[in-house]
Amino acid sequence: MRIGIFGTGGMADALGTQWARAGHELMVSGRSDPRPLASRLGAATGSRRETAAFADVLLLAVPASAIGEVLAQAGPLAGKVLVDCSNDPALTGTPVASRIDTEAQVVKAFNLAHVDIWRMTPPAFDGRPLSVPLCGDDPSAVEAVSTLVRDIGARPVLAGGLDRAALLEATAAFAIGLWFAGEDAQAILAPLG
């Protein structure tokens, strides 16, 4: 798969590294110089527009406040899959996914775990792969992102349409708050069986 990465930070690095290992072809675009990350990934670099034109799937790994600017620079995205892994630290009450104005098929994913989890090969705990909830309206877009989830050794979980992304973002805010308070957020959910 051809993956374009908007961003050069931790999430771009962690997920890009996993997808490069899985044999995907990558191109990186960033506000800061994308060459160091691209070199580590064995990826090409390009402008936002070049990266968008190159990719089947685009990872939007930028701060929530930069999304509008990045998408404006990317140009038309019809027929593309756009993976939103962001969380809004301002907790404005308006989900990031609902503020993304694009013709691309948006899938919310990868926002519930810290960047270091995405560096694990595979991200598994006690032999159990990490589950990654996906919210999206287009079945083929959700399937493309499901493939990328499986390629890093995790398990995709279909969590509903993009209208449910607000719940996924609220879950992230709640769980991250517990973790910062020193609590085991995973322990609040009873295991199956």
Rosetta constraint file for C-alpha pairs under 8 A:
AtomPair CA 1 CA 24 HARMONIC 5.20 0.50
AtomPair CA 1 CA 25 HARMONIC 6.26 0.50
AtomPair CA 1 CA 56 HARMONIC 6.80 0.50
AtomPair CA 1 CA 57 HARMONIC 7.71 0.50
AtomPair CA 2 CA 24 HARMONIC 6.13 0.50
AtomPair CA 2 CA 25 HARMONIC 4.87 0.50
AtomPair CA 2 CA 26 HARMONIC 5.93 0.50
AtomPair CA 2 CA 27 HARMONIC 7.99 0.50
AtomPair CA 2 CA 54 HARMONIC 7.01 0.50
AtomPair CA 2 CA 55 HARMONIC 4.87 0.50
AtomPair CA 2 CA 56 HARMONIC 5.33 0.50
AtomPair CA 2 CA 57 HARMONIC 6.54 0.50
AtomPair CA 3 CA 24 HARMONIC 6.97 0.50
AtomPair CA 3 CA 25 HARMONIC 6.17 0.50
AtomPair CA 3 CA 26 HARMONIC 4.89 0.50
AtomPair CA 3 CA 27 HARMONIC 6.50 0.50
AtomPair CA 3 CA 54 HARMONIC 7.81 0.50
AtomPair CA 3 CA 55 HARMONIC 4.95 0.50
AtomPair CA 3 CA 56 HARMONIC 6.06 0.50
AtomPair CA 3 CA 57 HARMONIC 4.95 0.50
AtomPair CA 3 CA 58 HARMONIC 5.65 0.50
AtomPair CA 3 CA 59 HARMONIC 7.31 0.50
AtomPair CA 4 CA 26 HARMONIC 5.74 0.50
AtomPair CA 4 CA 27 HARMONIC 4.86 0.50
AtomPair CA 4 CA 28 HARMONIC 5.93 0.50
AtomPair CA 4 CA 29 HARMONIC 7.70 0.50
AtomPair CA 4 CA 51 HARMONIC 5.40 0.50
AtomPair CA 4 CA 52 HARMONIC 6.43 0.50
AtomPair CA 4 CA 54 HARMONIC 6.92 0.50
AtomPair CA 4 CA 55 HARMONIC 4.98 0.50
AtomPair CA 4 CA 56 HARMONIC 7.59 0.50
AtomPair CA 4 CA 57 HARMONIC 6.25 0.50
AtomPair CA 4 CA 58 HARMONIC 4.58 0.50
AtomPair CA 4 CA 59 HARMONIC 6.23 0.50
AtomPair CA 5 CA 12 HARMONIC 6.50 0.50
AtomPair CA 5 CA 16 HARMONIC 7.60 0.50
AtomPair CA 5 CA 26 HARMONIC 7.33 0.50
AtomPair CA 5 CA 27 HARMONIC 6.17 0.50
AtomPair CA 5 CA 28 HARMONIC 4.77 0.50
AtomPair CA 5 CA 29 HARMONIC 6.17 0.50
AtomPair CA 5 CA 51 HARMONIC 7.38 0.50
AtomPair CA 5 CA 58 HARMONIC 5.68 0.50
AtomPair CA 5 CA 59 HARMONIC 4.82 0.50
AtomPair CA 5 CA 60 HARMONIC 6.52 0.50
AtomPair CA 5 CA 61 HARMONIC 7.07 0.50
AtomPair CA 6 CA 12 HARMONIC 7.52 0.50
AtomPair CA 6 CA 28 HARMONIC 6.24 0.50
AtomPair CA 6 CA 29 HARMONIC 5.13 0.50
AtomPair CA 6 CA 30 HARMONIC 5.84 0.50
AtomPair CA 6 CA 48 HARMONIC 7.16 0.50
AtomPair CA 6 CA 51 HARMONIC 7.92 0.50
AtomPair CA 6 CA 58 HARMONIC 7.13 0.50
AtomPair CA 6 CA 59 HARMONIC 5.99 0.50
AtomPair CA 6 CA 60 HARMONIC 5.18 0.50
AtomPair CA 6 CA 61 HARMONIC 5.70 0.50
AtomPair CA 6 CA 62 HARMONIC 6.70 0.50
AtomPair CA 6 CA 70 HARMONIC 7.68 0.50
AtomPair CA 7 CA 12 HARMONIC 5.85 0.50
AtomPair CA 7 CA 28 HARMONIC 7.12 0.50
AtomPair CA 7 CA 29 HARMONIC 6.05 0.50
AtomPair CA 7 CA 30 HARMONIC 4.63 0.50
AtomPair CA 7 CA 31 HARMONIC 7.07 0.50
AtomPair CA 7 CA 34 HARMONIC 7.90 0.50
AtomPair CA 7 CA 60 HARMONIC 6.96 0.50
AtomPair CA 7 CA 61 HARMONIC 5.07 0.50
AtomPair CA 7 CA 62 HARMONIC 5.31 0.50
AtomPair CA 8 CA 12 HARMONIC 5.47 0.50
AtomPair CA 8 CA 13 HARMONIC 6.60 0.50
AtomPair CA 8 CA 28 HARMONIC 7.46 0.50
AtomPair CA 8 CA 29 HARMONIC 7.33 0.50
AtomPair CA 8 CA 30 HARMONIC 5.60 0.50
AtomPair CA 8 CA 31 HARMONIC 7.83 0.50
AtomPair CA 8 CA 32 HARMONIC 7.03 0.50
AtomPair CA 8 CA 33 HARMONIC 7.89 0.50
AtomPair CA 8 CA 34 HARMONIC 6.08 0.50
AtomPair CA 8 CA 37 HARMONIC 6.46 0.50
AtomPair CA 8 CA 61 HARMONIC 7.67 0.50
AtomPair CA 9 CA 13 HARMONIC 6.16 0.50
AtomPair CA 9 CA 61 HARMONIC 7.42 0.50
AtomPair CA 9 CA 62 HARMONIC 7.72 0.50
AtomPair CA 10 CA 14 HARMONIC 5.98 0.50
AtomPair CA 10 CA 115 HARMONIC 6.21 0.50
AtomPair CA 11 CA 15 HARMONIC 5.91 0.50
AtomPair CA 11 CA 16 HARMONIC 7.84 0.50
AtomPair CA 11 CA 61 HARMONIC 6.14 0.50
AtomPair CA 11 CA 115 HARMONIC 5.69 0.50
AtomPair CA 11 CA 118 HARMONIC 7.73 0.50
AtomPair CA 12 CA 16 HARMONIC 5.53 0.50
AtomPair CA 12 CA 59 HARMONIC 7.62 0.50
AtomPair CA 12 CA 61 HARMONIC 5.73 0.50
AtomPair CA 13 CA 17 HARMONIC 5.85 0.50
AtomPair CA 13 CA 37 HARMONIC 6.68 0.50
AtomPair CA 13 CA 41 HARMONIC 7.96 0.50
AtomPair CA 14 CA 18 HARMONIC 6.50 0.50
AtomPair CA 14 CA 115 HARMONIC 6.64 0.50
AtomPair CA 14 CA 116 HARMONIC 7.57 0.50
AtomPair CA 14 CA 118 HARMONIC 5.62 0.50
AtomPair CA 14 CA 119 HARMONIC 5.13 0.50
AtomPair CA 15 CA 19 HARMONIC 6.21 0.50
AtomPair CA 15 CA 118 HARMONIC 6.25 0.50
AtomPair CA 15 CA 119 HARMONIC 7.32 0.50
AtomPair CA 16 CA 20 HARMONIC 5.97 0.50
AtomPair CA 16 CA 26 HARMONIC 7.62 0.50
AtomPair CA 16 CA 41 HARMONIC 6.72 0.50
AtomPair CA 17 CA 21 HARMONIC 6.26 0.50
AtomPair CA 17 CA 40 HARMONIC 7.93 0.50
AtomPair CA 17 CA 41 HARMONIC 5.79 0.50
AtomPair CA 17 CA 119 HARMONIC 7.87 0.50
AtomPair CA 18 CA 22 HARMONIC 6.39 0.50
AtomPair CA 18 CA 118 HARMONIC 7.95 0.50
AtomPair CA 18 CA 119 HARMONIC 7.40 0.50
AtomPair CA 18 CA 121 HARMONIC 7.87 0.50
AtomPair CA 18 CA 151 HARMONIC 7.69 0.50
AtomPair CA 18 CA 152 HARMONIC 5.72 0.50
AtomPair CA 19 CA 23 HARMONIC 6.49 0.50
AtomPair CA 19 CA 24 HARMONIC 5.64 0.50
AtomPair CA 19 CA 148 HARMONIC 7.25 0.50
AtomPair CA 19 CA 151 HARMONIC 6.95 0.50
AtomPair CA 19 CA 152 HARMONIC 6.91 0.50
AtomPair CA 20 CA 24 HARMONIC 5.28 0.50
AtomPair CA 20 CA 25 HARMONIC 6.82 0.50
AtomPair CA 20 CA 26 HARMONIC 7.08 0.50
AtomPair CA 20 CA 41 HARMONIC 6.10 0.50
AtomPair CA 20 CA 42 HARMONIC 7.40 0.50
AtomPair CA 22 CA 151 HARMONIC 6.12 0.50
AtomPair CA 22 CA 152 HARMONIC 7.41 0.50
AtomPair CA 25 CA 43 HARMONIC 6.95 0.50
AtomPair CA 26 CA 41 HARMONIC 7.77 0.50
AtomPair CA 26 CA 42 HARMONIC 7.74 0.50
AtomPair CA 26 CA 43 HARMONIC 4.91 0.50
AtomPair CA 26 CA 44 HARMONIC 6.41 0.50
AtomPair CA 26 CA 55 HARMONIC 7.96 0.50
AtomPair CA 27 CA 38 HARMONIC 7.21 0.50
AtomPair CA 27 CA 43 HARMONIC 5.27 0.50
AtomPair CA 27 CA 44 HARMONIC 4.56 0.50
AtomPair CA 27 CA 45 HARMONIC 5.19 0.50
AtomPair CA 27 CA 46 HARMONIC 6.69 0.50
AtomPair CA 27 CA 51 HARMONIC 5.97 0.50
AtomPair CA 27 CA 54 HARMONIC 7.49 0.50
AtomPair CA 27 CA 55 HARMONIC 7.71 0.50
AtomPair CA 28 CA 34 HARMONIC 6.07 0.50
AtomPair CA 28 CA 37 HARMONIC 7.69 0.50
AtomPair CA 28 CA 38 HARMONIC 6.08 0.50
AtomPair CA 28 CA 43 HARMONIC 6.86 0.50
AtomPair CA 28 CA 44 HARMONIC 6.34 0.50
AtomPair CA 28 CA 45 HARMONIC 4.81 0.50
AtomPair CA 28 CA 46 HARMONIC 6.31 0.50
AtomPair CA 28 CA 51 HARMONIC 6.72 0.50
AtomPair CA 29 CA 34 HARMONIC 5.73 0.50
AtomPair CA 29 CA 45 HARMONIC 5.93 0.50
AtomPair CA 29 CA 46 HARMONIC 5.47 0.50
AtomPair CA 29 CA 47 HARMONIC 5.63 0.50
AtomPair CA 29 CA 48 HARMONIC 5.65 0.50
AtomPair CA 29 CA 51 HARMONIC 6.45 0.50
AtomPair CA 30 CA 34 HARMONIC 5.40 0.50
AtomPair CA 30 CA 47 HARMONIC 7.80 0.50
AtomPair CA 30 CA 48 HARMONIC 7.56 0.50
AtomPair CA 34 CA 38 HARMONIC 6.01 0.50
AtomPair CA 34 CA 45 HARMONIC 6.42 0.50
AtomPair CA 35 CA 39 HARMONIC 5.87 0.50
AtomPair CA 35 CA 45 HARMONIC 6.55 0.50
AtomPair CA 36 CA 40 HARMONIC 6.44 0.50
AtomPair CA 37 CA 41 HARMONIC 6.25 0.50
AtomPair CA 38 CA 42 HARMONIC 5.79 0.50
AtomPair CA 38 CA 43 HARMONIC 4.58 0.50
AtomPair CA 38 CA 44 HARMONIC 5.97 0.50
AtomPair CA 38 CA 45 HARMONIC 6.37 0.50
AtomPair CA 39 CA 43 HARMONIC 6.25 0.50
AtomPair CA 39 CA 44 HARMONIC 7.92 0.50
AtomPair CA 45 CA 51 HARMONIC 7.54 0.50
AtomPair CA 46 CA 50 HARMONIC 5.33 0.50
AtomPair CA 46 CA 51 HARMONIC 5.46 0.50
AtomPair CA 47 CA 51 HARMONIC 5.98 0.50
AtomPair CA 47 CA 74 HARMONIC 7.98 0.50
AtomPair CA 48 CA 52 HARMONIC 6.15 0.50
AtomPair CA 48 CA 70 HARMONIC 7.10 0.50
AtomPair CA 48 CA 73 HARMONIC 5.78 0.50
AtomPair CA 48 CA 74 HARMONIC 4.63 0.50
AtomPair CA 49 CA 53 HARMONIC 6.18 0.50
AtomPair CA 49 CA 73 HARMONIC 6.22 0.50
AtomPair CA 49 CA 74 HARMONIC 4.15 0.50
AtomPair CA 49 CA 75 HARMONIC 5.83 0.50
AtomPair CA 50 CA 54 HARMONIC 6.11 0.50
AtomPair CA 50 CA 74 HARMONIC 7.67 0.50
AtomPair CA 51 CA 55 HARMONIC 6.25 0.50
AtomPair CA 51 CA 74 HARMONIC 7.61 0.50
AtomPair CA 52 CA 58 HARMONIC 6.99 0.50
AtomPair CA 52 CA 74 HARMONIC 5.86 0.50
AtomPair CA 52 CA 75 HARMONIC 7.60 0.50
AtomPair CA 52 CA 77 HARMONIC 6.95 0.50
AtomPair CA 55 CA 80 HARMONIC 7.45 0.50
AtomPair CA 56 CA 80 HARMONIC 5.55 0.50
AtomPair CA 56 CA 81 HARMONIC 6.46 0.50
AtomPair CA 57 CA 80 HARMONIC 5.90 0.50
AtomPair CA 57 CA 81 HARMONIC 4.64 0.50
AtomPair CA 57 CA 82 HARMONIC 5.93 0.50
AtomPair CA 57 CA 83 HARMONIC 7.32 0.50
AtomPair CA 57 CA 144 HARMONIC 7.89 0.50
AtomPair CA 58 CA 80 HARMONIC 7.28 0.50
AtomPair CA 58 CA 81 HARMONIC 6.08 0.50
AtomPair CA 58 CA 82 HARMONIC 4.80 0.50
AtomPair CA 58 CA 83 HARMONIC 6.03 0.50
AtomPair CA 59 CA 82 HARMONIC 6.04 0.50
AtomPair CA 59 CA 83 HARMONIC 4.83 0.50
AtomPair CA 59 CA 84 HARMONIC 6.57 0.50
AtomPair CA 59 CA 85 HARMONIC 7.57 0.50
AtomPair CA 60 CA 67 HARMONIC 7.80 0.50
AtomPair CA 60 CA 82 HARMONIC 6.73 0.50
AtomPair CA 60 CA 83 HARMONIC 5.80 0.50
AtomPair CA 60 CA 84 HARMONIC 5.22 0.50
AtomPair CA 60 CA 85 HARMONIC 6.55 0.50
AtomPair CA 60 CA 86 HARMONIC 7.54 0.50
AtomPair CA 61 CA 84 HARMONIC 7.12 0.50
AtomPair CA 61 CA 85 HARMONIC 6.24 0.50
AtomPair CA 61 CA 86 HARMONIC 6.58 0.50
AtomPair CA 62 CA 66 HARMONIC 6.35 0.50
AtomPair CA 62 CA 67 HARMONIC 6.66 0.50
AtomPair CA 62 CA 86 HARMONIC 7.07 0.50
AtomPair CA 63 CA 67 HARMONIC 6.84 0.50
AtomPair CA 63 CA 86 HARMONIC 6.72 0.50
AtomPair CA 63 CA 87 HARMONIC 7.88 0.50
AtomPair CA 63 CA 88 HARMONIC 7.59 0.50
AtomPair CA 64 CA 86 HARMONIC 6.23 0.50
AtomPair CA 64 CA 87 HARMONIC 6.75 0.50
AtomPair CA 64 CA 88 HARMONIC 5.63 0.50
AtomPair CA 64 CA 96 HARMONIC 6.54 0.50
AtomPair CA 66 CA 70 HARMONIC 6.21 0.50
AtomPair CA 67 CA 71 HARMONIC 6.12 0.50
AtomPair CA 67 CA 100 HARMONIC 7.22 0.50
AtomPair CA 68 CA 72 HARMONIC 6.15 0.50
AtomPair CA 68 CA 100 HARMONIC 7.14 0.50
AtomPair CA 68 CA 101 HARMONIC 7.66 0.50
AtomPair CA 69 CA 73 HARMONIC 6.29 0.50
AtomPair CA 70 CA 74 HARMONIC 6.18 0.50
AtomPair CA 71 CA 75 HARMONIC 6.61 0.50
AtomPair CA 71 CA 102 HARMONIC 7.38 0.50
AtomPair CA 76 CA 102 HARMONIC 7.81 0.50
AtomPair CA 76 CA 103 HARMONIC 7.15 0.50
AtomPair CA 77 CA 102 HARMONIC 6.68 0.50
AtomPair CA 77 CA 103 HARMONIC 5.52 0.50
AtomPair CA 77 CA 104 HARMONIC 4.98 0.50
AtomPair CA 78 CA 102 HARMONIC 7.85 0.50
AtomPair CA 78 CA 103 HARMONIC 4.77 0.50
AtomPair CA 78 CA 104 HARMONIC 4.96 0.50
AtomPair CA 78 CA 105 HARMONIC 7.84 0.50
AtomPair CA 79 CA 103 HARMONIC 7.54 0.50
AtomPair CA 79 CA 104 HARMONIC 5.95 0.50
AtomPair CA 79 CA 105 HARMONIC 7.25 0.50
AtomPair CA 80 CA 104 HARMONIC 4.93 0.50
AtomPair CA 80 CA 105 HARMONIC 6.25 0.50
AtomPair CA 81 CA 104 HARMONIC 5.57 0.50
AtomPair CA 81 CA 105 HARMONIC 4.81 0.50
AtomPair CA 81 CA 106 HARMONIC 5.98 0.50
AtomPair CA 81 CA 107 HARMONIC 7.30 0.50
AtomPair CA 81 CA 141 HARMONIC 5.70 0.50
AtomPair CA 81 CA 144 HARMONIC 7.96 0.50
AtomPair CA 82 CA 104 HARMONIC 6.00 0.50
AtomPair CA 82 CA 105 HARMONIC 5.90 0.50
AtomPair CA 82 CA 106 HARMONIC 4.71 0.50
AtomPair CA 82 CA 107 HARMONIC 6.20 0.50
AtomPair CA 83 CA 106 HARMONIC 5.90 0.50
AtomPair CA 83 CA 107 HARMONIC 4.97 0.50
AtomPair CA 83 CA 108 HARMONIC 5.88 0.50
AtomPair CA 83 CA 109 HARMONIC 6.53 0.50
AtomPair CA 83 CA 145 HARMONIC 7.51 0.50
AtomPair CA 84 CA 97 HARMONIC 6.95 0.50
AtomPair CA 84 CA 106 HARMONIC 6.90 0.50
AtomPair CA 84 CA 107 HARMONIC 6.14 0.50
AtomPair CA 84 CA 108 HARMONIC 4.84 0.50
AtomPair CA 84 CA 109 HARMONIC 6.17 0.50
AtomPair CA 84 CA 110 HARMONIC 7.85 0.50
AtomPair CA 84 CA 111 HARMONIC 7.99 0.50
AtomPair CA 85 CA 108 HARMONIC 6.17 0.50
AtomPair CA 85 CA 109 HARMONIC 5.33 0.50
AtomPair CA 85 CA 110 HARMONIC 5.06 0.50
AtomPair CA 85 CA 111 HARMONIC 4.72 0.50
AtomPair CA 86 CA 96 HARMONIC 7.14 0.50
AtomPair CA 86 CA 111 HARMONIC 5.90 0.50
AtomPair CA 87 CA 96 HARMONIC 6.85 0.50
AtomPair CA 87 CA 111 HARMONIC 6.50 0.50
AtomPair CA 87 CA 169 HARMONIC 6.36 0.50
AtomPair CA 87 CA 172 HARMONIC 7.53 0.50
AtomPair CA 87 CA 173 HARMONIC 7.92 0.50
AtomPair CA 88 CA 92 HARMONIC 7.38 0.50
AtomPair CA 88 CA 95 HARMONIC 7.69 0.50
AtomPair CA 88 CA 96 HARMONIC 6.54 0.50
AtomPair CA 91 CA 173 HARMONIC 7.77 0.50
AtomPair CA 94 CA 98 HARMONIC 7.09 0.50
AtomPair CA 94 CA 99 HARMONIC 7.49 0.50
AtomPair CA 94 CA 166 HARMONIC 7.69 0.50
AtomPair CA 95 CA 99 HARMONIC 6.77 0.50
AtomPair CA 95 CA 165 HARMONIC 7.15 0.50
AtomPair CA 95 CA 166 HARMONIC 5.09 0.50
AtomPair CA 95 CA 169 HARMONIC 6.70 0.50
AtomPair CA 96 CA 100 HARMONIC 6.73 0.50
AtomPair CA 96 CA 166 HARMONIC 7.86 0.50
AtomPair CA 96 CA 169 HARMONIC 7.95 0.50
AtomPair CA 97 CA 106 HARMONIC 7.73 0.50
AtomPair CA 97 CA 108 HARMONIC 6.91 0.50
AtomPair CA 97 CA 162 HARMONIC 7.39 0.50
AtomPair CA 97 CA 165 HARMONIC 6.42 0.50
AtomPair CA 97 CA 166 HARMONIC 7.41 0.50
AtomPair CA 98 CA 163 HARMONIC 7.77 0.50
AtomPair CA 98 CA 165 HARMONIC 7.99 0.50
AtomPair CA 98 CA 166 HARMONIC 7.88 0.50
AtomPair CA 105 CA 136 HARMONIC 7.58 0.50
AtomPair CA 105 CA 137 HARMONIC 7.45 0.50
AtomPair CA 105 CA 138 HARMONIC 6.44 0.50
AtomPair CA 105 CA 141 HARMONIC 6.30 0.50
AtomPair CA 106 CA 136 HARMONIC 6.13 0.50
AtomPair CA 106 CA 137 HARMONIC 7.65 0.50
AtomPair CA 106 CA 141 HARMONIC 7.61 0.50
AtomPair CA 106 CA 162 HARMONIC 7.50 0.50
AtomPair CA 107 CA 134 HARMONIC 6.48 0.50
AtomPair CA 107 CA 135 HARMONIC 5.49 0.50
AtomPair CA 107 CA 136 HARMONIC 4.49 0.50
AtomPair CA 107 CA 137 HARMONIC 7.63 0.50
AtomPair CA 107 CA 141 HARMONIC 7.03 0.50
AtomPair CA 107 CA 142 HARMONIC 6.43 0.50
AtomPair CA 107 CA 145 HARMONIC 7.49 0.50
AtomPair CA 107 CA 162 HARMONIC 6.93 0.50
AtomPair CA 108 CA 134 HARMONIC 5.63 0.50
AtomPair CA 108 CA 135 HARMONIC 5.05 0.50
AtomPair CA 108 CA 136 HARMONIC 6.50 0.50
AtomPair CA 108 CA 162 HARMONIC 7.15 0.50
AtomPair CA 108 CA 165 HARMONIC 6.22 0.50
AtomPair CA 109 CA 132 HARMONIC 6.72 0.50
AtomPair CA 109 CA 133 HARMONIC 6.16 0.50
AtomPair CA 109 CA 134 HARMONIC 5.01 0.50
AtomPair CA 109 CA 135 HARMONIC 6.89 0.50
AtomPair CA 110 CA 132 HARMONIC 6.38 0.50
AtomPair CA 110 CA 133 HARMONIC 7.63 0.50
AtomPair CA 111 CA 169 HARMONIC 7.46 0.50
AtomPair CA 111 CA 172 HARMONIC 6.88 0.50
AtomPair CA 112 CA 132 HARMONIC 7.84 0.50
AtomPair CA 112 CA 168 HARMONIC 7.85 0.50
AtomPair CA 112 CA 169 HARMONIC 7.99 0.50
AtomPair CA 112 CA 171 HARMONIC 7.66 0.50
AtomPair CA 112 CA 172 HARMONIC 5.19 0.50
AtomPair CA 113 CA 117 HARMONIC 6.18 0.50
AtomPair CA 113 CA 118 HARMONIC 7.43 0.50
AtomPair CA 114 CA 118 HARMONIC 7.20 0.50
AtomPair CA 115 CA 119 HARMONIC 6.79 0.50
AtomPair CA 116 CA 120 HARMONIC 6.90 0.50
AtomPair CA 117 CA 123 HARMONIC 6.06 0.50
AtomPair CA 118 CA 123 HARMONIC 6.40 0.50
AtomPair CA 119 CA 123 HARMONIC 7.50 0.50
AtomPair CA 120 CA 124 HARMONIC 7.72 0.50
AtomPair CA 121 CA 152 HARMONIC 7.11 0.50
AtomPair CA 121 CA 153 HARMONIC 7.18 0.50
AtomPair CA 122 CA 129 HARMONIC 7.40 0.50
AtomPair CA 122 CA 152 HARMONIC 6.09 0.50
AtomPair CA 122 CA 153 HARMONIC 4.84 0.50
AtomPair CA 122 CA 154 HARMONIC 6.93 0.50
AtomPair CA 123 CA 129 HARMONIC 6.07 0.50
AtomPair CA 123 CA 130 HARMONIC 5.71 0.50
AtomPair CA 123 CA 152 HARMONIC 7.47 0.50
AtomPair CA 123 CA 153 HARMONIC 6.38 0.50
AtomPair CA 123 CA 154 HARMONIC 6.19 0.50
AtomPair CA 124 CA 128 HARMONIC 5.20 0.50
AtomPair CA 124 CA 129 HARMONIC 4.05 0.50
AtomPair CA 124 CA 130 HARMONIC 5.27 0.50
AtomPair CA 124 CA 153 HARMONIC 7.71 0.50
AtomPair CA 124 CA 154 HARMONIC 7.25 0.50
AtomPair CA 125 CA 129 HARMONIC 6.36 0.50
AtomPair CA 125 CA 130 HARMONIC 7.07 0.50
AtomPair CA 129 CA 153 HARMONIC 6.66 0.50
AtomPair CA 129 CA 154 HARMONIC 5.10 0.50
AtomPair CA 129 CA 155 HARMONIC 6.19 0.50
AtomPair CA 130 CA 153 HARMONIC 7.97 0.50
AtomPair CA 130 CA 154 HARMONIC 5.03 0.50
AtomPair CA 130 CA 155 HARMONIC 6.05 0.50
AtomPair CA 131 CA 154 HARMONIC 5.93 0.50
AtomPair CA 131 CA 155 HARMONIC 4.62 0.50
AtomPair CA 131 CA 156 HARMONIC 5.82 0.50
AtomPair CA 131 CA 157 HARMONIC 6.28 0.50
AtomPair CA 132 CA 149 HARMONIC 7.17 0.50
AtomPair CA 132 CA 154 HARMONIC 6.87 0.50
AtomPair CA 132 CA 155 HARMONIC 5.95 0.50
AtomPair CA 132 CA 156 HARMONIC 4.93 0.50
AtomPair CA 132 CA 157 HARMONIC 5.65 0.50
AtomPair CA 133 CA 156 HARMONIC 6.09 0.50
AtomPair CA 133 CA 157 HARMONIC 4.56 0.50
AtomPair CA 133 CA 158 HARMONIC 5.93 0.50
AtomPair CA 133 CA 159 HARMONIC 5.57 0.50
AtomPair CA 133 CA 168 HARMONIC 7.85 0.50
AtomPair CA 134 CA 142 HARMONIC 7.03 0.50
AtomPair CA 134 CA 146 HARMONIC 7.86 0.50
AtomPair CA 134 CA 156 HARMONIC 6.83 0.50
AtomPair CA 134 CA 157 HARMONIC 5.98 0.50
AtomPair CA 134 CA 158 HARMONIC 5.24 0.50
AtomPair CA 134 CA 159 HARMONIC 5.38 0.50
AtomPair CA 134 CA 160 HARMONIC 7.28 0.50
AtomPair CA 135 CA 142 HARMONIC 7.58 0.50
AtomPair CA 135 CA 158 HARMONIC 6.70 0.50
AtomPair CA 135 CA 159 HARMONIC 5.32 0.50
AtomPair CA 135 CA 160 HARMONIC 5.16 0.50
AtomPair CA 135 CA 161 HARMONIC 5.05 0.50
AtomPair CA 135 CA 162 HARMONIC 4.95 0.50
AtomPair CA 135 CA 163 HARMONIC 7.76 0.50
AtomPair CA 135 CA 164 HARMONIC 6.36 0.50
AtomPair CA 135 CA 165 HARMONIC 5.73 0.50
AtomPair CA 136 CA 141 HARMONIC 7.38 0.50
AtomPair CA 136 CA 142 HARMONIC 5.99 0.50
AtomPair CA 136 CA 160 HARMONIC 6.52 0.50
AtomPair CA 136 CA 161 HARMONIC 4.52 0.50
AtomPair CA 136 CA 162 HARMONIC 4.41 0.50
AtomPair CA 137 CA 141 HARMONIC 7.98 0.50
AtomPair CA 137 CA 142 HARMONIC 7.65 0.50
AtomPair CA 137 CA 160 HARMONIC 7.62 0.50
AtomPair CA 137 CA 161 HARMONIC 4.71 0.50
AtomPair CA 137 CA 162 HARMONIC 5.64 0.50
AtomPair CA 138 CA 142 HARMONIC 6.25 0.50
AtomPair CA 139 CA 143 HARMONIC 6.09 0.50
AtomPair CA 140 CA 144 HARMONIC 6.18 0.50
AtomPair CA 141 CA 145 HARMONIC 6.36 0.50
AtomPair CA 142 CA 146 HARMONIC 6.00 0.50
AtomPair CA 143 CA 147 HARMONIC 6.23 0.50
AtomPair CA 144 CA 148 HARMONIC 6.63 0.50
AtomPair CA 145 CA 149 HARMONIC 6.23 0.50
AtomPair CA 146 CA 150 HARMONIC 6.22 0.50
AtomPair CA 146 CA 155 HARMONIC 7.89 0.50
AtomPair CA 146 CA 156 HARMONIC 5.35 0.50
AtomPair CA 147 CA 151 HARMONIC 6.05 0.50
AtomPair CA 148 CA 152 HARMONIC 6.69 0.50
AtomPair CA 149 CA 153 HARMONIC 6.82 0.50
AtomPair CA 149 CA 154 HARMONIC 5.47 0.50
AtomPair CA 149 CA 155 HARMONIC 6.30 0.50
AtomPair CA 149 CA 156 HARMONIC 5.90 0.50
AtomPair CA 150 CA 154 HARMONIC 5.15 0.50
AtomPair CA 150 CA 155 HARMONIC 5.79 0.50
AtomPair CA 150 CA 156 HARMONIC 6.83 0.50
AtomPair CA 159 CA 164 HARMONIC 7.38 0.50
AtomPair CA 160 CA 164 HARMONIC 6.12 0.50
AtomPair CA 161 CA 165 HARMONIC 7.45 0.50
AtomPair CA 164 CA 168 HARMONIC 6.67 0.50
AtomPair CA 165 CA 169 HARMONIC 6.13 0.50
AtomPair CA 166 CA 170 HARMONIC 6.09 0.50
AtomPair CA 167 CA 171 HARMONIC 6.03 0.50
AtomPair CA 168 CA 172 HARMONIC 6.33 0.50
AtomPair CA 169 CA 173 HARMONIC 6.36 0.50
AtomPair CA 170 CA 174 HARMONIC 6.14 0.50
AtomPair CA 171 CA 175 HARMONIC 5.97 0.50
AtomPair CA 172 CA 176 HARMONIC 5.82 0.50
AtomPair CA 173 CA 177 HARMONIC 6.10 0.50
AtomPair CA 174 CA 178 HARMONIC 6.49 0.50
AtomPair CA 175 CA 179 HARMONIC 6.27 0.50
AtomPair CA 175 CA 185 HARMONIC 5.55 0.50
AtomPair CA 176 CA 180 HARMONIC 6.14 0.50
AtomPair CA 176 CA 185 HARMONIC 7.90 0.50
AtomPair CA 177 CA 181 HARMONIC 6.29 0.50
AtomPair CA 178 CA 182 HARMONIC 6.47 0.50
AtomPair CA 178 CA 183 HARMONIC 5.22 0.50
AtomPair CA 178 CA 184 HARMONIC 7.03 0.50
AtomPair CA 178 CA 185 HARMONIC 5.85 0.50
AtomPair CA 179 CA 183 HARMONIC 5.09 0.50
AtomPair CA 179 CA 184 HARMONIC 6.19 0.50
AtomPair CA 179 CA 185 HARMONIC 6.20 0.50
AtomPair CA 184 CA 188 HARMONIC 7.56 0.50
